């Protein structure tokens, strides 16, 4: 099973980018078009892959997710942007990068245009009319250039160097957005909470256009697209979150689990790059009954639930293999080390892996990867979370501007990353620039605060708490998030102050 930021929902039925080559053939320029454009300057155009789409309205859902099949095509040169912030006290800034004749030209986007790392806000304007022509909805949609991209010409690059998707982690630090020359990216934000539109079953017309501020910024022509939309009532019920998340891709590469445990003397080379584990402040903080959200606790009590992320600032991936002796309940875990060319040059024992049978987990966890503690106003420990073991997976892009950041991480799918109960070996990887997030709905992601007095507390997140993992630095392994408990037993409240400029309770 997978875990992600609680505000993002995805379905396995997402339209494949391959649809571009079928429905949009008549609207795209022929190979070689736009040759007169200055080298490296991207030429952008809004197109529709098809003149009509059908969307399902599932029973019990308050609306439909509108995937209208519109795409932003890129020619002349890749569309590339770097998005960064100096600290959590500084705003997010974005820069367009143009590769022109061996030179790199940068162009700052207007201050305040980009507010986070999820994409360009209010990029699209969508107006929807019913069969009589009466307008029934007006909305805007953000645009993540890394969304479901595909080639539009046979001579375009076969693969994209840019990441898949944009980060919605509120504590992300740096992002890279891009669309290759000769490619197109889907403009729909997909199945994201807040993207629901309340449309009954019926026939509609959607008019889609790029907002003027972006047309002016990127030199785009004003060419709206019109799409016929059929909303079909599906009585089979909607897909649950678990089914939604099972649709995640497995970006597996060459880091496969080995069949046998390592031989020879264990060594930790001093002169090779190592990972740098860093804890992010807790977020998604809420008071919950133990019977809600799958936190695995006793109903009728008050629990402080939260989400937490530990990420790898690099410059080397964290690679941990587990090996199981016949009949053993636990695996022996080893950390591997690689030189600058990716050659394995050492390993060391680093604890154990254990099978977690609980609903919401059901995979192998590496012990002592992180620890959660609730501290009092004096930052002395009051409650320690029972969760001490984790399945390592690249669930969030945290900073793709750090050295050796992997824009196509090893694995984002826990169903395959963390093994089955009968596995004899498992490889778990946290790639550079990527984070591993456990959301508030997961068992163990909470503290029992039923008997605690009202007042100020801190949620402490510790990466590598027992220093079993070898890393570049341990100076950034701990973060604190202030919370204020109020209310009465059975009806507790929590107030979460801003963290710098970030207002993400």
C-alpha positions in Angstrom: 0.0 0.0 0.0 1.1 3.6 -0.5 1.1 6.7 1.6 1.0 10.3 0.5 0.1 13.8 1.6 -3.5 13.5 2.8 -4.8 16.2 0.4 -3.8 14.3 -2.7 -5.9 11.6 -4.3 -5.0 9.8 -7.5 -6.9 7.1 -9.4 -5.5 4.2 -11.4 -7.8 5.3 -14.3 -5.7 8.4 -15.0 -5.7 9.0 -18.8 -2.4 7.9 -20.3 -0.2 10.5 -22.1 -0.3 8.2 -25.1 -3.7 9.6 -25.9 -1.9 12.6 -27.2 -0.6 10.8 -30.3 -4.2 9.7 -31.2 -6.6 12.5 -30.5 -4.3 15.5 -31.1 -2.7 14.5 -34.3 -4.6 17.0 -36.4 -3.9 20.0 -34.1 -0.1 19.6 -33.8 2.6 21.1 -36.0 4.5 18.8 -38.2 8.1 17.7 -37.2 10.5 20.5 -37.7 7.9 23.3 -37.3 9.0 26.4 -35.5 12.6 26.1 -36.8 12.7 29.9 -37.2 12.3 30.4 -33.4 15.5 31.5 -31.6 17.3 28.5 -30.4 16.3 27.3 -26.9 13.2 29.6 -26.6 10.1 27.4 -25.8 7.0 27.9 -27.9 3.9 27.0 -26.0 0.4 26.1 -27.2 -2.7 24.9 -25.5 -4.3 21.9 -27.4 -7.1 19.4 -26.7 -6.3 15.7 -27.2 -9.9 15.1 -28.1 -13.0 17.2 -28.9 -15.0 15.2 -26.3 -14.5 13.4 -23.0 -16.6 11.3 -20.7 -16.2 11.5 -16.9 -17.8 9.4 -14.2 -19.7 10.7 -11.2 -19.3 8.1 -8.5 -22.0 7.4 -5.9 -21.3 9.1 -2.7 -18.9 11.7 -4.2 -19.9 15.4 -4.1 -18.8 16.0 -7.7 -16.6 15.0 -10.6 -12.9 15.3 -11.3 -12.6 17.2 -14.6 -9.8 15.8 -16.7 -10.6 17.6 -20.0 -7.7 16.2 -22.0 -6.1 19.5 -22.6 -2.3 19.7 -22.8 0.4 22.4 -23.1 2.7 21.6 -26.0 6.3 22.7 -26.0 8.5 23.3 -29.1 11.5 25.4 -29.9 13.3 24.4 -26.7 12.3 22.8 -23.4 10.2 24.7 -20.8 12.2 24.6 -17.6 11.8 26.3 -14.3 13.6 26.2 -10.9 11.5 26.9 -7.8 13.3 27.6 -4.5 13.1 29.3 -1.2 16.0 30.3 1.0 14.3 29.3 4.2 10.8 28.9 5.7 10.9 32.6 6.5 11.4 33.5 2.8 8.8 33.4 0.0 9.0 30.9 -2.9 10.7 32.3 -6.0 10.7 30.8 -9.5 13.1 31.2 -12.4 12.7 30.2 -16.0 15.8 28.5 -17.5 16.5 28.7 -21.2 19.3 26.7 -22.8 20.4 28.6 -25.8 23.4 27.7 -28.0 25.5 26.4 -25.2 24.5 29.3 -22.9 22.1 29.2 -20.0 19.8 32.2 -19.7 17.7 32.7 -16.6 14.5 34.8 -16.4 12.9 35.5 -13.0 9.2 35.0 -12.8 7.2 37.9 -11.2 7.4 38.0 -7.4 4.4 36.4 -5.8 3.3 34.5 -8.9 4.4 31.1 -7.6 3.3 30.5 -4.0 4.4 26.9 -3.4 5.9 23.9 -5.2 2.6 22.4 -6.6 2.7 24.3 -9.9 1.7 27.6 -11.5 -1.5 28.8 -9.8 -4.6 29.8 -11.7 -2.9 28.9 -15.0 -6.1 27.8 -16.7 -9.6 29.4 -16.9 -12.4 26.9 -17.3 -16.0 27.9 -18.1 -18.7 25.2 -18.3 -22.1 25.5 -19.9 -25.0 23.0 -19.9 -26.8 21.7 -23.0 -29.0 24.9 -23.1 -25.9 27.1 -23.2 -26.4 28.5 -19.7 -23.1 28.8 -17.7 -23.1 26.5 -14.7 -19.5 26.8 -13.5 -16.4 29.0 -13.7 -13.2 27.7 -12.2 -9.4 28.0 -12.4 -6.8 25.3 -12.4 -3.2 25.2 -11.5 -0.6 23.7 -13.9 2.2 21.4 -12.9 4.5 21.1 -16.0 5.6 17.6 -14.7 2.2 16.1 -15.1 1.6 13.1 -17.4 3.9 14.3 -20.2 4.3 12.6 -23.5 5.9 13.1 -26.9 4.1 14.9 -29.7 6.6 14.2 -32.4 8.5 11.0 -33.4 11.9 13.0 -33.4 11.4 14.3 -29.9 13.6 13.0 -27.1 12.6 9.4 -26.2 12.6 10.1 -22.5 12.1 13.2 -20.3 14.9 14.3 -17.9 12.3 16.2 -15.8 10.7 14.9 -12.6 7.2 13.2 -12.5 4.8 15.5 -10.7 5.1 18.5 -8.4 5.5 18.5 -4.7 2.6 19.3 -2.4 4.6 18.9 0.8 4.3 22.2 2.6 7.9 22.0 3.8 9.5 21.4 0.3 12.5 23.5 -0.3 13.3 23.3 -4.0 11.7 22.0 -7.2 12.4 21.5 -10.9 9.6 21.8 -13.4 10.0 21.1 -17.0 8.6 19.8 -20.3 11.0 18.5 -23.0 11.0 20.1 -26.5 8.6 18.1 -28.7 6.6 17.0 -25.6 3.3 18.0 -24.0 2.2 18.0 -20.4 -1.4 17.5 -19.2 -2.9 20.8 -17.8 -5.4 19.1 -15.6 -4.4 18.8 -11.9 -5.9 15.3 -12.0 -7.6 13.7 -9.0 -6.7 16.3 -6.4 -8.9 17.2 -3.5 -10.4 20.6 -4.2 -10.7 19.8 -7.9 -14.2 18.5 -7.6 -17.0 20.2 -9.6 -20.6 19.5 -8.8 -22.1 18.5 -12.1 -25.1 16.2 -12.4 -25.2 13.6 -15.1 -25.6 15.3 -18.5 -24.0 16.9 -21.5 -21.8 20.0 -21.0 -19.4 22.2 -23.0 -16.1 23.3 -21.4 -14.2 26.3 -22.7 -10.5 26.2 -21.6 -8.0 29.0 -21.9 -4.7 30.0 -20.5 -4.9 33.0 -18.2 -3.7 36.3 -19.7 -0.9 36.8 -17.3 0.7 33.5 -18.4 0.1 34.1 -22.1 1.9 37.4 -21.7 4.7 35.9 -19.6 5.4 33.0 -22.1 4.4 34.8 -25.3 1.4 32.5 -26.0 -1.4 33.2 -28.5 -4.9 33.4 -27.1 -6.4 30.1 -28.5 -9.0 28.7 -26.2 -10.1 25.0 -26.6 -13.6 23.8 -26.5 -14.4 20.3 -25.2 -17.7 18.4 -25.0 -18.1 16.8 -21.6 -20.4 13.9 -20.9 -20.9 13.3 -17.1 -22.0 9.7 -16.5 -23.5 8.5 -13.3 -21.6 5.5 -12.0 -23.7 3.5 -9.5 -20.8 1.2 -8.6 -19.4 3.6 -6.0 -16.3 5.5 -5.9 -12.8 4.2 -5.5 -11.5 4.2 -2.0 -8.2 5.9 -1.1 -6.4 2.6 -0.9 -7.4 1.8 -4.5 -6.6 5.3 -5.6 -3.1 5.0 -4.2 -2.4 1.6 -5.6 -2.4 3.3 -9.0 1.0 4.9 -8.2 3.8 4.2 -10.6 6.8 2.1 -9.7 9.8 4.1 -10.9 12.1 1.1 -10.4 15.7 1.4 -11.8 18.8 -0.6 -11.3 18.9 -0.8 -7.5 17.4 -4.3 -7.2 17.6 -6.3 -4.0 20.5 -8.7 -4.1 19.8 -12.4 -3.5 22.5 -13.0 -0.9 23.8 -11.1 2.1 27.2 -9.4 1.6 30.4 -11.3 2.2 33.8 -10.1 3.3 34.7 -7.6 6.0 32.2 -4.8 6.6 33.7 -1.3 5.8 32.4 2.2 6.0 34.6 4.2 3.6 35.5 7.6 4.9 36.1 9.3 1.5 32.9 8.4 -0.3 29.6 10.4 -0.4 27.0 9.4 2.1 23.3 10.3 2.5 22.2 13.2 4.7 19.0 12.5 6.5 17.0 15.6 7.5 13.8 15.8 9.5 11.0 18.2 8.4 8.5 19.8 10.9 5.3 17.9 11.5 2.2 19.0 9.7 -1.4 17.7 9.0 -1.9 18.1 12.7 -5.3 17.4 14.2 -7.2 16.0 17.2 -8.8 12.7 16.4 -10.7 9.9 18.0 -8.7 6.7 18.0 -11.4 5.0 16.0 -11.1 7.5 13.1 -8.6 7.7 10.4 -7.0 4.3 11.1 -4.6 5.6 13.7 -4.9 2.2 15.4 -5.8 3.4 18.9 -8.7 3.1 21.3 -12.0 4.9 20.4 -13.2 7.4 22.9 -9.8 8.9 23.6 -8.2 12.0 22.3 -5.2 11.6 20.0 -2.9 14.2 18.4 -2.4 12.9 14.9 0.2 14.3 12.5 2.2 13.7 9.3 6.0 13.6 9.3 8.7 13.5 6.6 12.3 12.6 6.7 14.3 13.3 3.5 17.7 12.8 2.1 19.7 15.9 1.3 22.4 13.8 -0.3 24.8 13.7 -2.0 24.3 9.9 -2.0 21.2 7.7 -1.8 20.4 5.8 1.3 20.3 2.1 0.4 19.3 -0.5 3.0 19.0 -4.2 2.2 17.4 -6.8 4.5 18.2 -10.5 4.5 16.2 -13.2 6.2 17.6 -16.3 7.7 15.3 -19.4 7.2 12.6 -19.4 9.8 13.6 -16.0 11.2 10.9 -13.4 12.0 13.3 -10.5 11.3 15.7 -9.6 8.6 19.3 -8.5 9.2 19.7 -5.0 7.7 22.8 -3.6 5.9 23.6 -0.1 4.6 25.5 0.1 1.3 27.9 2.8 0.1 28.8 4.0 -3.4 31.5 6.1 -4.9 30.9 9.1 -7.2 30.4 6.8 -10.2 27.8 4.7 -8.5 30.1 1.7 -7.8 29.4 -0.2 -4.5 32.5 0.3 -2.3 31.3 -0.8 1.2 28.6 -1.9 3.5 27.9 -2.1 7.2 25.3 -3.9 9.5 22.6 -1.4 10.5 20.0 -3.1 12.6 17.0 -5.1 11.5 13.8 -5.1 9.4 10.5 -6.5 10.8 7.2 -7.4 9.2 4.3 -5.0 10.1 1.0 -6.9 9.7 -1.3 -3.9 10.6 -3.8 -2.6 8.1 -2.3 0.4 6.4 1.2 -1.1 6.5 1.6 -4.9 5.7 5.2 -4.6 4.5 8.8 -4.8 5.9 9.9 -1.9 8.1 13.5 -0.8 8.8 13.9 -0.3 12.5 15.0 3.0 14.0 14.8 5.1 10.9 13.0 7.9 12.8 11.3 8.7 16.1 8.4 10.9 17.2 8.1 12.5 20.6 5.7 14.9 22.2 7.5 17.4 24.4 6.3 19.9 27.0 6.7 23.7 26.9 10.2 23.1 28.3 11.0 20.7 25.5 11.2 17.7 27.9 9.8 14.4 26.7 6.2 13.6 27.8 5.0 11.0 25.3 7.0 8.9 22.8 5.3 7.5 19.7 5.3 3.7 19.5 6.3 3.9 15.9 10.0 3.3 15.5 10.1 1.3 12.2 9.5 2.5 8.6 9.3 1.3 5.1 11.6 3.6 3.1 10.2 5.0 -0.1 10.3 8.2 -2.1 6.9 9.6 -1.5 7.7 13.4 -1.8 10.0 15.6 -3.8 11.5 17.9 -1.2 14.4 19.6 -2.9 15.4 18.7 -6.5 18.0 21.5 -6.5 20.5 19.8 -4.2 23.6 18.1 -5.5 22.9 14.7 -7.1 19.1 15.0 -6.7 17.4 12.1 -8.4 14.4 13.5 -10.4 13.3 9.9 -11.2 13.6 8.1 -7.8 14.0 4.4 -7.4 10.6 3.7 -6.0 7.5 5.6 -5.0 5.2 2.6 -4.5 5.2 0.9 -1.1 3.5 -2.2 -2.4 6.6 -3.1 -4.3 9.3 -1.2 -2.4 8.9 -2.9 0.9 8.3 -6.6 0.1 5.8 -9.3 0.8 5.5 -11.2 4.0 7.2 -14.3 2.5 10.2 -12.3 1.1 13.7 -13.5 1.9 15.3 -10.1 0.9 14.2 -6.5 0.5 15.9 -3.4 -0.7 14.6 0.0 0.6 16.0 3.2 -0.9 15.6 6.9 -0.1 17.0 8.8 -3.1 18.7 12.2 -3.0 16.3 15.2 -2.8 13.3 12.9 -1.9 11.4 12.5 1.3 9.6 9.6 3.0 6.2 10.9 4.4 3.9 9.0 6.8 0.6 10.8 6.9 -1.7 11.3 9.9 -4.0 8.4 9.0 -1.2 5.8 9.4 -1.1 3.6 12.6 1.4 5.0 15.0 1.2 8.6 13.7 -0.3 10.0 16.9 0.1 10.7 20.6 -2.5 9.9 23.3 -3.2 13.4 24.8 -6.4 12.4 26.7 -5.0 13.1 30.1 -2.6 16.0 29.3 -3.5 19.4 30.5 -4.1 22.3 28.1 -1.0 24.3 27.1 1.9 24.5 24.8 3.7 21.4 23.5 6.1 20.5 20.7 6.1 17.6 18.3 9.7 16.4 17.8 10.7 14.5 14.7 14.1 12.8 14.9 15.8 11.2 11.9 18.2 8.3 12.6 17.6 8.5 16.3 20.2 5.9 17.4 22.8 7.0 14.7 22.7 3.5 13.2 22.8 4.9 9.7 26.0 6.4 8.5 25.4 9.9 7.0 27.1 13.1 6.1 25.9 15.1 9.1 23.6 14.6 12.1 23.3 18.3 12.8 19.9 18.6 10.9 18.2 15.4 12.2 15.8 17.0 14.6 12.9 19.4 14.2 10.2 20.8 16.5 6.6 21.9 15.7 4.8 24.0 18.3 1.2 23.0 19.1 -1.3 24.4 21.7 -3.8 22.0 23.2 -7.2 23.3 24.4 -10.7 22.1 25.0 -12.0 19.5 27.4 -11.5 15.7 27.6 -13.4 14.1 24.7 -13.5 17.5 22.9 -9.9 18.5 22.8 -8.7 21.2 20.3 -5.3 22.0 18.9 -3.9 25.2 17.5 -0.8 25.1 15.3 1.1 28.4 14.9 2.8 29.2 11.6 6.3 27.8 11.0 8.0 30.9 9.5 5.8 31.9 6.6 4.2 28.4 6.3 0.7 28.2 7.5 0.3 24.4 7.4 -1.4 23.1 10.5 
